[in-house]
C-alpha cells in the first residue's frame, strides 16, 4: 500500500496540520516531509501538484491543500 505524503514548511500552521493529519490517518499511512528543512524535495512536491503548504498528496495523486500556510514561491525563497 502506498502512503500519502504530507508536505509542509515547518511553520506553526503546518505543524498543527501535521499533528492532525497523523492523528486522522495514522503515522504508518503518511510520510511527513518538511520542505523547509529538506529543500531537495521542493521540486518533487511541485511535480505532484502542490501549490501551497501544508498539503497532503494521496496515494492516488490527489493534492489536498490544507489551511494555507505558505505558497511554494515563498518556500523556495
Buried (B, 14 or more C-beta within 10 A) or exposed (E): EEBBBBBBBBBEBBBBBBEEBBEEBEEEBBEBBBBBEEEEBBEBBBEBEBEBBBBBBBEEEEBEBBEEBBEBEEBEE
